[in-house]
């Protein structure tokens, strides 16, 4: 295998490469899920304490929290991309890349870097750019314009795959979820669980006569236990379904996944706010 490339890496392709590294770094963190849930728990804890100290302002706190989530979902990706592009240095982006059976090398006017194939950890095909994730959280990025035809790019990636060391992997062209997106999915799935549990345990009994019949048959505590058990099961199922569906939607459209996550967060806060407004 022997390939030569000369190109100028654009800021957009550079940011895409950095996003690939951040995604790999996030997935390699053994405490990632724990950290996500800790952040969620702290946010919920602050809301609960605020509601206890200032009960009349509860809906306002809730509305503020939903507003922050909404604005973060709308503008968060742009803010993150701007931050990740801060390290872009035009002086180092006009490069000559050489890849053969022994090594990968990159040379620019200000630096020269070289890696053995053993340094390759992951190869991401991001569509617009191919990103080699390397030892030490370094990267080598090749824009799609390096190959005049799609068949040449596919042949190159096929040859690269045969050179990968044990444990390294290819990530095919797809919408790669960022750690921030996965965090949003977790939050949305939790909201979906609360929506389902809340609907079963409170909304349904409020608009049917079945709760009174259940209370007569099983007693108030028994009826509540049945409802909460059903609500807990509904919440768990909603959580699992949301966690499964959101990545699949993201694979087709990241914007659609973000919109769906936002929709899952809104029902309970909107209902609570509407109930508060009716009461005043």
C-alpha positions in Angstrom: 0.0 0.0 0.0 1.3 3.4 -0.9 -0.7 6.7 -1.1 0.2 10.4 -1.3 -2.1 13.3 -0.5 -1.6 17.1 -0.6 -4.4 19.3 0.7 -5.4 22.1 2.9 -7.5 21.0 5.8 -10.5 23.3 6.2 -11.8 24.5 9.6 -15.0 22.5 9.1 -13.1 19.3 8.4 -10.7 19.9 11.3 -13.7 20.4 13.7 -15.2 17.1 12.4 -11.9 15.4 13.2 -11.8 16.8 16.7 -15.4 15.7 17.2 -14.4 12.1 16.3 -11.6 12.2 18.9 -13.9 13.6 21.5 -16.5 10.9 20.8 -13.8 8.2 21.1 -12.5 9.8 24.3 -16.0 9.9 25.8 -16.7 6.3 25.0 -13.5 5.2 26.5 -14.3 6.9 29.8 -15.6 4.2 32.2 -17.3 6.8 34.4 -19.2 8.5 31.5 -22.7 7.1 32.3 -22.2 7.7 36.0 -21.2 11.3 35.3 -24.3 11.8 33.2 -26.6 10.6 35.9 -24.8 12.6 38.5 -25.3 15.8 36.5 -29.0 14.9 36.0 -29.4 14.1 39.7 -27.8 17.4 40.8 -30.1 19.4 38.4 -33.2 17.6 39.7 -32.0 18.1 43.3 -31.6 21.9 42.8 -35.1 22.1 41.3 -36.6 20.1 44.2 -34.9 22.2 46.9 -35.9 25.4 45.1 -39.5 24.1 45.0 -39.5 23.3 48.7 -38.0 26.7 49.7 -40.2 28.7 47.2 -43.3 26.6 46.5 -45.2 29.4 44.7 -42.3 29.8 42.3 -42.1 26.1 41.4 -43.7 26.5 37.9 -41.3 29.4 37.2 -38.3 27.2 38.1 -39.6 24.4 36.0 -40.2 26.8 33.1 -36.6 28.1 33.4 -35.2 24.6 33.4 -37.2 23.7 30.3 -36.1 26.9 28.7 -32.4 26.2 29.4 -32.8 22.7 27.9 -34.6 24.0 24.8 -32.0 26.7 24.1 -29.1 24.2 24.8 -30.7 21.8 22.3 -31.0 24.6 19.7 -27.7 26.4 20.1 -25.6 23.8 21.9 -24.1 22.2 18.9 -23.0 25.5 17.4 -21.4 26.6 20.7 -19.5 23.3 21.0 -18.3 23.5 17.4 -17.0 27.0 17.9 -15.1 25.9 21.0 -13.5 22.9 19.2 -12.5 25.1 16.3 -10.4 27.4 18.6 -7.3 25.2 18.2 -7.4 25.4 14.4 -4.1 26.8 13.2 -4.0 27.7 9.4 -0.2 27.5 9.4 -0.3 23.7 10.1 -3.2 22.8 7.8 -1.4 22.9 4.4 0.0 19.4 4.5 1.5 16.5 2.5 0.4 13.1 3.8 2.1 9.8 2.9 0.8 6.4 3.9 2.5 3.1 3.1 2.7 -0.4 4.6 5.1 0.8 7.3 3.9 4.2 8.5 1.7 7.2 8.2 3.3 10.6 8.0 2.2 14.2 7.8 4.4 17.2 6.9 3.5 20.9 6.9 5.6 24.1 6.9 5.7 24.2 10.7 5.8 20.5 11.7 6.4 16.9 10.7 4.7 14.0 12.3 5.1 10.2 11.8 3.2 7.2 13.3 3.5 3.5 12.9 0.4 1.5 12.1 0.4 0.3 15.7 -0.5 3.8 16.7 -3.9 3.6 14.8 -6.8 3.2 17.2 -9.8 4.0 15.0 -10.5 5.1 11.5 -13.7 7.2 11.1 -15.4 7.7 7.8 -17.3 10.9 8.4 -18.4 11.4 4.8 -16.7 14.8 4.3 -13.4 13.6 6.0 -11.6 10.4 6.9 -10.2 10.6 10.4 -7.4 8.4 11.8 -7.7 8.4 15.6 -4.1 7.8 16.9 -2.2 7.0 20.1 -2.0 9.9 22.5 -5.4 11.2 21.2 -3.8 12.6 18.1 -5.4 12.5 14.6 -4.7 12.5 10.9 -7.5 13.9 8.8 -8.0 13.4 5.0 -10.8 15.4 3.3 -13.1 13.6 0.9 -11.7 15.7 -1.9 -8.5 13.7 -1.7 -10.2 11.1 -3.8 -11.8 12.3 -7.1 -14.1 9.3 -7.2 -16.0 7.4 -4.5 -14.6 4.1 -5.7 -11.1 5.3 -5.0 -12.0 6.3 -1.5 -13.7 2.9 -0.9 -10.6 1.1 -2.2 -8.3 3.1 0.0 -10.4 2.4 3.1 -10.5 -1.3 2.2 -6.7 -1.4 2.1 -6.5 0.6 5.3 -8.7 -2.0 7.1 -6.2 -4.8 6.1 -3.4 -2.8 7.8 -5.1 -2.1 11.1 -3.5 -3.6 14.2 -5.4 -5.9 16.5 -8.0 -4.0 18.5 -8.3 -1.1 16.0 -11.6 -0.7 14.2 -13.2 1.0 11.2 -16.2 3.2 11.9 -18.2 3.5 8.6 -19.9 6.6 7.2 -22.8 7.4 9.4 -24.1 10.2 11.7 -21.7 9.8 14.7 -23.4 10.9 17.9 -21.4 13.2 20.1 -21.2 12.7 23.9 -23.4 15.8 24.2 -26.1 14.2 22.0 -26.0 11.0 24.0 -26.4 13.0 27.2 -29.5 14.7 25.7 -30.9 11.3 24.8 -30.5 10.1 28.4 -32.3 13.2 29.7 -35.0 12.8 27.1 -35.4 9.1 27.9 -35.8 9.9 31.6 -38.4 12.5 30.8 -40.2 9.9 28.7 -40.2 7.6 31.7 -41.6 10.2 33.9 -44.2 11.1 31.3 -45.4 7.5 31.1 -45.3 6.9 34.8 -47.1 10.2 35.6 -49.7 9.5 32.9 -50.5 6.1 34.4 -50.5 7.0 38.0 -52.2 10.4 37.9 -53.7 11.4 34.6 -55.6 8.3 33.9 -57.3 7.9 37.3 -58.2 11.6 37.3 -60.4 11.2 34.1 -61.8 7.7 34.7 -64.0 6.1 37.4 -61.7 3.1 37.7 -59.6 4.5 40.5 -62.6 4.6 42.9 -63.5 1.0 42.1 -59.9 0.0 42.7 -59.9 1.8 46.0 -63.0 0.0 47.1 -61.6 -3.4 46.1 -58.0 -3.1 47.3 -58.1 -0.1 49.7 -56.5 3.2 49.0 -52.9 2.0 49.7 -53.4 -1.1 47.6 -54.9 0.9 44.7 -52.0 3.3 44.8 -49.5 0.4 45.0 -51.1 -1.1 41.9 -51.0 2.2 40.0 -47.4 3.0 41.0 -46.3 -0.5 39.9 -48.0 -0.1 36.6 -46.6 3.4 36.3 -43.1 2.1 37.1 -43.3 -0.6 34.5 -44.6 1.9 31.9 -41.8 4.3 32.8 -39.2 1.7 32.4 -40.6 0.6 29.1 -40.7 4.2 27.9 -37.1 4.7 29.0 -35.9 1.7 27.1 -37.8 2.5 24.0 -36.6 6.1 23.9 -33.0 5.0 24.4 -33.3 2.6 21.5 -35.2 4.9 19.1 -33.2 8.1 19.5 -29.9 6.7 18.1 -31.8 5.1 15.2 -33.4 8.4 14.4 -30.1 10.2 14.7 -28.5 7.8 12.2 -31.0 9.2 9.6 -31.1 12.8 10.8 -29.4 14.5 13.8 -31.9 17.4 13.6 -34.8 15.0 13.8 -33.3 13.2 16.8 -32.7 16.5 18.6 -36.3 17.6 17.9 -37.7 14.2 19.1 -35.6 14.5 22.3 -37.0 18.0 22.9 -40.6 16.7 22.4 -40.1 14.0 25.0 -39.0 16.6 27.5 -41.9 18.9 27.1 -45.2 17.1 28.0 -44.9 17.0 31.8 -43.6 20.6 32.3 -46.2 21.9 29.9 -49.0 20.0 31.7 -47.7 21.3 35.2 -47.5 24.9 33.9 -51.0 24.7 32.4 -52.4 23.3 35.7 -50.8 26.1 37.6 -52.2 28.7 35.3 -55.7 27.2 35.6 -55.4 27.4 39.4 -54.5 31.0 39.6 
